Amino acid sequence: MRPEAERKKRDRALRHEVAAIHQESRGTYGAPRVHAELKARGQRVARKRVARLLRQQGLRARRRRNFVRTTDSAHSRP
């Protein structure tokens, strides 16, 4: 049996860190922000690699809701 590839070892370690950052952001960070956070922590990693690791774990950024106006400005009152 072959030893585990270096990239696979690195991916396994990185997967935990990516998931932790996603969790810290309460699920709001996607690949660009997770990548920026890793960069701030001194890790050199490609954004597409981060995106792949997030996708493999089924993690996605929570989207912002659309603005809903609740005031009816077309009423007859002054």
C-alpha positions as a Python dict, from the first residue, in 0.01 Angstrom:
ca = {
    (1, 'M'): (0, 0, 0),
    (2, 'R'): (125, 348, -86),
    (3, 'P'): (182, 614, 176),
    (4, 'E'): (-70, 900, 178),
    (5, 'A'): (17, 1175, -70),
    (6, 'E'): (151, 1501, 73),
    (7, 'R'): (-130, 1704, -84),
    (8, 'K'): (-392, 1478, 72),
    (9, 'K'): (-233, 1517, 415),
    (10, 'R'): (-228, 1896, 372),
    (11, 'D'): (-590, 1897, 251),
    (12, 'R'): (-702, 1698, 556),
    (13, 'A'): (-537, 1948, 791),
    (14, 'L'): (-666, 2244, 591),
    (15, 'R'): (-1019, 2100, 580),
    (16, 'H'): (-1046, 2129, 959),
    (17, 'E'): (-920, 2487, 958),
    (18, 'V'): (-1154, 2588, 674),
    (19, 'A'): (-1451, 2435, 857),
    (20, 'A'): (-1352, 2613, 1180),
    (21, 'I'): (-1335, 2953, 1008),
    (22, 'H'): (-1672, 2887, 842),
    (23, 'Q'): (-1816, 2794, 1183),
    (24, 'E'): (-1667, 3105, 1352),
    (25, 'S'): (-1841, 3324, 1095),
    (26, 'R'): (-2170, 3151, 1183),
    (27, 'G'): (-2185, 3014, 829),
    (28, 'T'): (-2167, 3351, 654),
    (29, 'Y'): (-1818, 3321, 502),
    (30, 'G'): (-1773, 3167, 160),
    (31, 'A'): (-1450, 3081, -22),
    (32, 'P'): (-1324, 3440, -76),
    (33, 'R'): (-1359, 3540, 290),
    (34, 'V'): (-1230, 3208, 425),
    (35, 'H'): (-933, 3247, 190),
    (36, 'A'): (-872, 3601, 317),
    (37, 'E'): (-887, 3479, 678),
    (38, 'L'): (-637, 3200, 605),
    (39, 'K'): (-410, 3455, 440),
    (40, 'A'): (-436, 3680, 747),
    (41, 'R'): (-338, 3382, 961),
    (42, 'G'): (-25, 3333, 751),
    (43, 'Q'): (-140, 3037, 539),
    (44, 'R'): (-58, 3037, 169),
    (45, 'V'): (-339, 2859, -9),
    (46, 'A'): (-529, 2915, -333),
    (47, 'R'): (-887, 3042, -324),
    (48, 'K'): (-999, 2765, -559),
    (49, 'R'): (-856, 2507, -322),
    (50, 'V'): (-1053, 2661, -36),
    (51, 'A'): (-1364, 2656, -255),
    (52, 'R'): (-1308, 2286, -332),
    (53, 'L'): (-1263, 2199, 36),
    (54, 'L'): (-1580, 2389, 131),
    (55, 'R'): (-1773, 2218, -148),
    (56, 'Q'): (-1650, 1872, -46),
    (57, 'Q'): (-1778, 1932, 307),
    (58, 'G'): (-2110, 2069, 185),
    (59, 'L'): (-2044, 2411, 341),
    (60, 'R'): (-2190, 2721, 177),
    (61, 'A'): (-2208, 3087, 268),
    (62, 'R'): (-2543, 3201, 398),
    (63, 'R'): (-2690, 3449, 154),
    (64, 'R'): (-2819, 3791, 248),
    (65, 'R'): (-3192, 3839, 238),
    (66, 'N'): (-3349, 4078, -8),
    (67, 'F'): (-3475, 4410, 130),
    (68, 'V'): (-3853, 4403, 166),
    (69, 'R'): (-4037, 4734, 189),
    (70, 'T'): (-4333, 4708, 426),
    (71, 'T'): (-4462, 5065, 397),
    (72, 'D'): (-4742, 5139, 149),
    (73, 'S'): (-4664, 5487, 16),
    (74, 'A'): (-4962, 5483, -221),
    (75, 'H'): (-5222, 5544, 52),
    (76, 'S'): (-5481, 5820, 64),
    (77, 'R'): (-5380, 5966, 402),
    (78, 'P'): (-5152, 6270, 433),
}
